[in-house]
Amino acid sequence: MRDQRRHCLVAVAFAMLPLWSAADQGVTKNEILIGTIQDLSGPLVSYSKETLNGMNMRLEEANATGGVNGRKIKLLVEDSGYDTKKAMLGAQKLALRDKVFAVAGSMGTTIALTTQQVFMEAGVVNLFPLGSARGLYEPPEMKFAFSVPYFQQGRAIVKSLNAARADRRWCSLVQDDDLGSELMSGIDTEMKQSGKAVSERTSYKRGATDFSSQVARLKAGNCDTVVLGTTLRETVGTLSEARKIGFAPQFVGTSAAYTHLLPKLGGAVTDGLMASHSATQPYADEGTKAARDWYASYVAKFKEEPGQFAVMGYGMMEWTIKTLEKTGPNVTTKGFVAALENSSFPRDKLGFDTMTFSKTKHLGSEAVRLSQLKSGKWMPITDYISP
């Protein structure tokens, strides 16, 4: 009877342990496992390729000098194909079979939102997904973000462009998913404060290739400023259709369209496009010497130019490594989260805004800046704007 009572007490004690206790998986004497879900076979494959290049570049730098407190960092990659069902299988493999310590940089807003619960339930920290939604950092649990949500991007776009010229006829073309709904929520919030409204709203299903009917509606609506909630191919398709029918408003996209690949794919039709972004596109002959040196190192390693996704991949691994260093040699999830909740990363060579985290603030910065494509290069036209 006494033994049964003792066993019951032990069982109760284990049941009352915090979730952190199961979260020290993925850490051995010599290694820390980090997972990521990327699109290696779908429409965002070019973004994921850059992201992985940037992540691996920073990890190799760290591992070449002994890693973090004597532990090398190993990156495990799962392919989502930009499909939520496939992403869920990848998340379950990383969390339950590979038992990663953390997941970082998962590609795509919908993918990140869908898979994060798997990681939360397994006690795996979800770090810096490449998605832009408030649900990726709210409520402030075991998830942290740096990519400014489309909601805040929408507010910053309206705030900046209305300040430059108030008599705009605003219209929109957005992807019919979380990207589009978050963006339009921010647009409408800022519009309401200025006593304005979006005149013509159009949308498209993910994967669409024909935008003729949407662009025709925008032209018929006499739109002079069109917000685009579009990704790479869809942005080029929209701009090409507009050029074909002689429709030339000010198009302004989000970080989903802000990439050096856009002018490479679309050519002259992309010139003049504005976009909001939280990471800055590097160039060989622009920015600080440190930024130019980083650019040259990337080109030497990968034999191609880096884009903003390479910058984000490198940056997120920099913040992860700095947090692991701050955590100390006894790496636990609880200690890692506490370290990150007391961290601030100042503007660096890659041009991010200052990232500051706390127990109640798991988004590094809400500020974005606007840039415009001029002769194939993204040129900043504002500093960071906070909505």
Beta strands, then each sheet from edge to edge (+ up, - down):
strand 1: 31-38
strand 2: 72-79
strand 3: 102-104
strand 4: 125-127
strand 5: 143-144
strand 6: 170-175
strand 7: 200-204
strand 8: 225-229
strand 9: 250-253
strand 10: 274-277
strand 11: 344-345
strand 12: 355-356
strand 13: 369-374
strand 14: 377-380
sheet 1: 2+ 1+ 3+ 4+ 5+
sheet 2: 7+ 6+ 8+ 9+ 10+ 13- 14+
sheet 3: 11+ 12-
end
